[in-house]
Amino acid sequence: MAQKGVQLDRETFSCSVCLDLLKDPVTIPCGHSYCISCIKSFWDEEDQKRIHSCPQCRQTFTPRPVLVKSTMLAVLVEELKKTGLQAAPADHCYAGPEDVACDFCTGRKLKAVKSCLVCLVSYCEKHLQPHHDVALLKKHKLVEPSKKFQENICSRHDEVMKMFCRTDQQCICYLCSVDEHKGHDTVSAAAERTERQRELQLSRQQIQQRIQDREKDVKVLQQEVKAINGSADKAVEDSEKIFTELIRLMEKRSSDVKQQIRSQQKTEVSRVKELQEKLEQEITELKRKDAELMQLSHTEDHNQFLHNCPSLSRLSESTDSSSINIRPLRYFEDVTAAVSQLRENLQDILRDTWTNISLTLTQVDVLLSQPEPRTRADFLKYSQEITLDPNTANTYLLLSEGNRKATLMSQQQSYSSHPDTFTTYFQVLSRESLTGRCYWEVEWRGGGVYVAVAYKNISRTGSSEECRFGFNQKSWLLYCNQDSFSFWFNYISTPVSGPRSSRVGVYLDHRAGVLSFYSVSETMTLLHRVQTTFTQPLYAGLALYWYEDTAELCKLKKREVSSNVCLSS
């Protein structure tokens, strides 16, 4: 009873404006009391209306009443504060707009602390007490406060829905189970809850297991990112050191060549100048002798002429002109040619090595893989500009259209001799190496075409099968003619079925070891798919058999999209 009295006093001595205990209480003419600051602020807003009212009963006052502090009320409030009213339990707080209010409270309602599933009522702490004291009420099911109790009442029979119809998957009351749900699979709501709870628990276990698995995967990926970054940083650092060493080596070789050229230059110039000085001395001596002979020849006295003639000194031995071997304006040009040859060799080495480096980079495994393309638009994202290498072309193949088109001619073409040339078979390889994901298309005309990919080290000279596309372990070939398709690898032929088309698409995923050939028309039809392991960069290859037949590597745009061209298997 004391608790009830305190609660009543708290409500009685609370300001209805700030909802807290009165502070400096004043009583207005209608008898209601407020904090002096609260009622002043309220009336200040009404000053423009010139009518002042009570916030509770709405009685109006004209003029604005004079406020005088209620001394007795202020003393009572202070006494209540001393008795502990200010520190009332949180459960006795009033219900706000978002709270569940006690259904038994009158006037200003307190927050509910529990809801009863049997009574379908929510209670504050005070009104919940009977459920703790009365034996019958103790059996009721108490839950956290809820505003949705009306959903538990059958709208047809106004009864609590304690049954569940598994046939219709809905909650029903007992009368529904013998009426419109008669003959259905019905159980108590509690039994269905127990069953669903087991299923829920299993689902939670599965979800928790998946969370654990995904968390492990995330940790693996985090470690992978760390490992990739660490490995990449080290590779960059090591590569910079290696390239720096190469640059220093090249600079040293450049300095050595320069020093040797200058040393040889000095030696040769010294030798030439020595010979030059010897020749100049001989010229001086000859000129002197010539002057003596000229003077003697002008002597008119015969006796004097004959007397002086034997006294002339004999000429010194002349320098042999055959020892002066002047080369035709070629001194150190051979050195320049040798350095140029070194440059070309290094360029070839760097090109081949760079291809291997690029291939190695594409083979870095970061766990994640992309799905294979499904539409032509997807394939075109991987389209690559490919040209044919004249150094590899058989001399009966005419290359045109910027080295993208090959035509088989009856006359040999004037290509420079090159060790990469296919000497027997009418074949040609691309200039570009193919790694990673690539897609290209070949348009052909005539009796047929051989569309291939091959390693660079495929044999070139002679008529052995090691030189022929599809007849060894270094090349893969799709043969197309007007009547059929066939796939060749290592001298083994596999028949291929599919719609005839003058255009063939080739898709390569080097790292995944996938090589696919497609017939391209209004649809893309898979003709043949290879799954293997590629150990070297690949090169696109073309081969022809009949004179005047042509095959061209098509120019493709990565943004080229044809909505009606989709993958057909």
C-alpha positions, 0 to 999 in steps of 0.5 A: 500500500505504501508503494501505491501511495508513493506512485499516486503522490508522484502523479499528483505532484507532477507538472503536466507540461514537463512531466517531472516533479513540480519545481517552484510550483504555482497554482492558477485560478482553475486549481491546476498546478505547474512549474512556474517556468513551464506555465510562463513559457506556455503563456508567453506563446499565447500572448499574441492571442491575448487569451491565456488558458490552462494546459489541462482543462483549457479554461481561459483567463483574461487578463493574464493571471499573476503567478504566486509561488505556492509555498505549501505545495513547494514544501510537500514536493521537497518532502516527497523528494527526501522520501526517495520519490525522485529515485523511483524504479525505471519500471515505473516510468510512463509509457512513451509513443513507442512503448507498450502501455499497461492495459490496466493503468488509468489516466496516464499509463505506465510502461508495460514490463510483460505481456500475457499470452493467455490474458492477451493483456500487457501489464506494468510492474504493479498490475503484473504482481497478481501473476506472481502471487496467484497460483492460477495466474502463475501458469500463464505464459509471460513474454516481452511486451507486445502490441500485436495481441490482436493478431492472436484473436480469430477474427471469425470466432473472437477466440484465441488462436491456439491451433495451427493448420499445416494444410493452410499454413496458418494459425487458427482457433479451436472452433476453426479446427472443427469448422472450415479447417475440418479434416486438415492436418492441425496441431497445437500452436505450441507443437508447431512452434516446437517443430519449427524451433527445431528447424530454426535451430538447424537453420541457425546451425547451418548459418553459423557453420557457413559464417565460420566457413566464410570467416575462414575464407575471409582470413585465407583471402586476407592472408592471400592479399598479404602474400600477393602484396609481399610477393609483388613488392619483393618481385619489383625490388628484385626486378629493379636490382636485376635490371639495374645490374643489366644496365650497369653491365651494358654501360660497362660493355659500352665503356669497354667498347669505347675504350678499345675503339679509342685505344685502337684508334690511337695505335692506328693513327700513330702507325700511320703518322710514323709512316707519313713522317718517313715518307715526308723525309724521303720526299725531302731527300728526293727533292734535294737530289733532284736539285743537285741533278738539275744543277749538274745538268746545266754545267756547260764544261764537259770535263767539270760535268764528268768530274762531278757526276760520280761524286753524287751520292746514291739515293737511299732505298725507297719505301715500298708502296705496297706496304701502304694498304689503304682500305676503302673507307672502312675503318671502325664501321665493322665495329658499329655493325657488330654492335648493331647486331648485338642490339638486334639479338638483345631485342629478340631475347628481350621480346621472347623473355618478355613474353615468358615474363608476361605468361608467368604474370598471367599464371599468378594464382589468386584463388579467384576465377572469372566465369567463361564468356556466354555471349559474343559481347562477353567474348569481344571483351577479350578480343585482341588485335592480331597480325601475321608475321611475314618472317614465318609465312611460307613463300607461296602465301601473300600477306595483305590488309596490314598483314591480317589476310593470307592468300595462297598463290601459285607463284612464290612471293619475294620474302627475305630468307628467314629461319622462322619461315615454314619451308614446306607447308602453306602456313603462317603464325601471328606476330603477337604471342597469346597469353591470358584470355584472348579471343579472335575470329577468322573469316575464310573464303574458298575450299577450306582453312586451317585455324590453329594455335602453336608454340613458337618452337614448332619446327619450320624446315622440312616436310616432317609432321613436326612442322605441320599444324595439328600433327604434333604436340606443339600445335592444335588445329581446327580444319574447316571446309564446305562440308565438315569440321575436324579437330587435329592434335598430335596426328589424331583427328576428331570429327566435329559437328556444327553449323557451317559458317565462313567465320570461326571464333577462337577463345583462349584462356591460357592459364585455365588451359582452355581452347575453344572453337566456335562457328560464328553466324547469327549465333555462336555455336561451340564446335570443339573445346580443349582442356589441357595445360599450356606450358609456353605462350601460344601464337595464332596460326593459319594454313591454306591448301587450295590456290586462291583461298583466303583467310583473314584475321578479323578486326574486332571492336571490344564494344561491338555488341550484337544482342541476337548473337548468343552462345549455343551449344 
